[in-house]
Amino acid sequence: MLQRSVYSMPKAGSIKNLNLQTETLTQPKPDEVCVQVKAIGLNFADIFAMQGLYKATPKGSFIPGLEFSGEIIAVGEEVQEWKVGDKVMGATKFGGYVSHINIHHRYVIPLPPAWSFEEGAGFLVQGLTAYYALKELGNLQRGMTVLIHSAAGGVGILANRICKKYGAYTIGTVSQTKKIDFLRAQEAYDDVILRGDDFDEKLKSTLKDRSLNLIMECIGGKILKQGWEIMAPMGRMVVYGSASFTSHGYRPDYPRLIWKYLRRPKIDPMSLPTQNKSLMGFNLIYLYEQTDMMHQLLDELQALDLKPQYVGHVYGFEAMHEAIRLFQQGKTVGKVVVKVEE
């Protein structure tokens, strides 16, 4: 048994209650490996979980965190494909904000030799999110026009790279001008839009004679509605988040959330056949429960040979709260990673 450091919450509700503590970690079970975590990737689902806005959040005390990378330091007696010293990246159904983790051997995969631990910690959750949304739900095809919101975020960057592998035309949207500069310098988006009150007019102008075939929707509210109305017949909107509902404070701003909820766009299912459009949504936690499907998707994703995730911000383990606050503000570019020192 060893002592590990963990960020734990007594229950969901306020990020202020996320506390660093030490606990004993038992030996891995026969089908598990023990990973010394080197880097942790932050995700919006972490924020929603800590604030009690994520349905999949465990009841009572829990450890946030969905993805990590590190080195295997022990293997269970039934594990054949891993050995001590192997470098891996992994996904977990919560429990990732730790210095060491015991996890089933099928929930880690090899870290590519040329990738850093920080790059590995930013790939699995956002790569699977982008690939599943685009290919499995969006039916991504060559020549499609794809609208990708939060284009400078981890999912947005990987979604654009996947689209380019399939010969799609991509339009990214961002909330700040500096992110446009980054995308034009670093990523091969065909066009980038600064979201604002005139988003619908900007989108129409950018599209020109193009049909909007697929939308990666993670904003919600007015932006969702405008995208839906402009999307072409036979188009598909895939919803995987609601960034407009994110609170910048420790706790959810419930009056604001209720106001937004009551004013949320409402799309009548009976209108879908007439409009000939599709509205879909998914939760990556579902994929976690479907291990064979997850590995199949990962094999397909890795076969695309994408560049490693762009890591824009790295914090030390003791600065977890600082990293979370920056992430909440929507000012980040690329992946936010917390590095765990030995």
C-alpha positions, 0 to 999 in steps of 0.5 A: 500500500502507498500514500497518495495525494487526492483532491476530494469533495465531501459532496457536489455543490461548491468548488471551494470544497475541493480539498487536497488530502492524503489517503492510503491506496491499496494494491491493484485488483487482479484486473487493474494496474496502478498508475503514477499520475504525471498529468491531469486534463481538465474538462468542462464536465469537471466543473459541472460535476463539482457544482452539482450540475452534472447528472452522472456525478457520484452521490456524496464524497467523490474525486473529480477528474476524467483523464490522466497520463502517467507511468504504470508502477504495479500490475494485477496478477491477471493483467498480461499486456502491461508491465511496470514502467509502461507510459500510458494515458487513461480515462476514468469515470471520476477519480482523476484528480490524484497522484496515483490511481488503480484502474481496470487495465482496459481503461489505459492505452499506450502513450505515443512515444513522441508525446509528453505526459501533458499532451497525453492527458489532453487527448482521450476525453476530448478526442473521443468526444470530437470523433464520436460526435463527428463520425458516429452521430454527425456522419462526417463526409468529404465536402461537408461544411462543419460549424465548430463552436469553442474552436480554440478549446481542446475538443474544437482543435481536435474536431477541426483536425479530424474534419481536415482528415475527411476533407471537410470545410470548417468554420470555427467560432470563438469568444475572444479576438486573441483566439482568432489569432491563435487559430489562424496561426496554429490550426487550419480552420477555413474560417473563424467567427467571433461570436456576438449579438450578430452571430447569425449574420456573421455565419450567413455571410461566412457561409455564402453559397455553402450549405451548413451540414453539421454543427458541433454545439456546446454553447446553448441558448441563442447561439444554438437556436441561430445555428439550428435555423441556418443549418441546411435540410438533412443537416445534423446538430450534435449537442455535447455541452452547454458552456453558456450555463457555466458559472465563473464562481465557486457555486452555480449562479442559480437565479441566472441559470433559472433565467437562462433555462426558462429562455432556452430554445425549444425545438418541437420534435413534430417539426423535425420531419418538415425541416428535415433536420436532426438534433442529437446529444450524447454524454461521454460517460455512456461510452465509458460503460461501453468498453468495446465500443470505446476501444473501437472508436479509439482505434479509428481515431488513432489511425487518423494519426493526428498531431498531439493535443495543443496544451495551452496552460500547465499548472502544478498539482498544488495550483489546482484551484488556480487552474480551475478558475482560469478554465472557468473564465473561458480565457484558455486556448487549447488544453488546460493540464495540471502536472503532478510532480513526483 
